[in-house]
Amino acid sequence: MIRDDGTLPARLHPVLVRDHQFPTAGFGRRGLDPREVRRFLIRVALELASLHQEVTRLTGENTRLKRLLRDRRSAQANRPPC
């Protein structure tokens, strides 16, 4: 989502979702059930935390595999011709 000024909002993190405060409805108006909103925010925060952990794990695995591939190519390049 792009803001009106053309910039991107800060990356969404679990703590931002968990701590988000919804404004209350004005006097005489019906609003959202705060418990349901909180339950949803916690669910979203847990999902984001899980996704962030998975991205971190996959980034590390990707780095490890790239290093392994580079080392194998280097070993093959340094091997004497048959």
C-alpha angles and dihedrals in degrees: 000000000000121000123234090259091057097253127122119243119245115280112275113249129183094250091055091053094043093050098041113126120209116210115250121243116258124258113296093015127110116237140179122296103259092211092055092047091049092047090052093047091052090050092050091046092052091049092049091049090052092049093048090051091049092050090050091049093048092046090054092047091049091052091048093050093047090051091049092049092048091050093049092048090049091050091050092048091052094048114110115249116264 
